[in-house]
Amino acid sequence: MTDRTPPFHDGDRIRLIGMVDDPAPVPPGTEGTVTGEPTFFEGSWDVPVRWDNGRTLSMVVPPDSATKIRCRHRDDGRGRCIDCGAFID
């Protein structure tokens, strides 16, 4: 039985460990931001991600994998983080 708890949530910062079946995968180690709530379908989670290299490609977990990381809060010039949307002091 597959765990029905989403691996990540909207706004989480992640670092990719690997994409298994994608013909043009995002490189391992690439960081990105989850851009919506993951959806569960046929035993896997579809996790929408905006990668810092400019790509927008979902992960399918499993078999893809990533780890949650702490956001470094890059200022958008208006006091908000461009990655996670948090207010920056």
C-alpha positions as CSV (number, residue, x, y, z in Angstrom):
1,M,0.0,0.0,0.0
2,T,1.4,3.4,-1.0
3,D,1.5,6.3,1.5
4,R,-1.2,8.8,0.8
5,T,0.6,11.7,2.5
6,P,2.0,14.2,0.0
7,P,5.8,14.2,-0.1
8,F,5.9,18.0,-0.5
9,H,3.5,21.0,-0.3
10,D,2.9,24.2,-2.3
11,G,5.8,26.6,-1.7
12,D,8.3,24.0,-0.5
13,R,11.9,24.4,-1.7
14,I,13.4,21.1,-2.9
15,R,16.7,19.7,-4.3
16,L,16.3,17.0,-6.9
17,I,18.0,13.7,-6.2
18,G,16.9,12.1,-9.5
19,M,14.3,11.7,-12.3
20,V,14.1,8.2,-13.5
21,D,11.8,7.9,-16.6
22,D,11.8,11.4,-18.1
23,P,13.5,11.6,-21.6
24,A,14.8,15.1,-20.8
25,P,15.2,15.1,-17.0
26,V,16.1,18.0,-14.8
27,P,19.8,17.4,-13.6
28,P,20.3,16.0,-10.1
29,G,21.1,18.7,-7.6
30,T,18.9,21.3,-9.3
31,E,16.8,23.3,-6.8
32,G,13.2,24.4,-7.3
33,T,9.9,25.5,-5.7
34,V,6.8,23.3,-5.6
35,T,4.1,25.4,-7.4
36,G,0.9,23.6,-6.3
37,E,-0.4,20.9,-4.1
38,P,0.7,17.4,-5.3
39,T,-2.0,15.1,-6.7
40,F,-2.1,11.3,-6.1
41,F,-2.8,9.1,-9.2
42,E,-2.2,5.4,-9.6
43,G,0.2,5.0,-6.7
44,S,2.4,8.0,-7.3
45,W,2.4,11.7,-6.5
46,D,2.5,14.3,-9.3
47,V,4.5,17.3,-7.8
48,P,4.5,20.5,-9.9
49,V,7.8,22.3,-9.7
50,R,9.3,25.5,-11.1
51,W,13.0,24.7,-11.2
52,D,15.6,27.4,-10.7
53,N,17.1,26.7,-14.1
54,G,13.9,28.0,-15.7
55,R,12.1,24.7,-16.4
56,T,8.6,23.9,-15.2
57,L,8.5,20.1,-15.0
58,S,6.6,18.0,-12.5
59,M,8.2,15.1,-10.6
60,V,6.4,11.8,-10.3
61,V,7.1,10.4,-6.8
62,P,8.0,7.6,-6.8
63,P,10.1,6.9,-8.9
64,D,11.5,10.5,-8.9
65,S,13.0,11.8,-5.6
66,A,14.0,15.0,-4.0
67,T,14.7,16.4,-0.6
68,K,13.2,19.4,1.1
69,I,15.6,22.3,1.7
70,R,15.5,25.6,3.5
71,C,14.8,28.6,1.2
72,R,17.7,31.1,0.9
73,H,15.2,34.0,0.3
74,R,16.3,35.8,-2.8
75,D,14.7,39.3,-2.7
76,D,12.5,40.3,-5.6
77,G,13.3,44.0,-5.0
78,R,9.9,44.5,-3.2
79,G,10.7,42.7,0.0
80,R,9.4,39.2,-1.1
81,C,11.3,36.1,-1.8
82,I,11.2,35.2,-5.5
83,D,11.3,31.5,-4.7
84,C,8.9,30.9,-1.8
85,G,7.0,34.2,-1.6
86,A,7.9,34.9,2.0
87,F,8.3,38.5,3.2
88,I,11.9,39.4,3.8
89,D,13.0,41.8,6.5
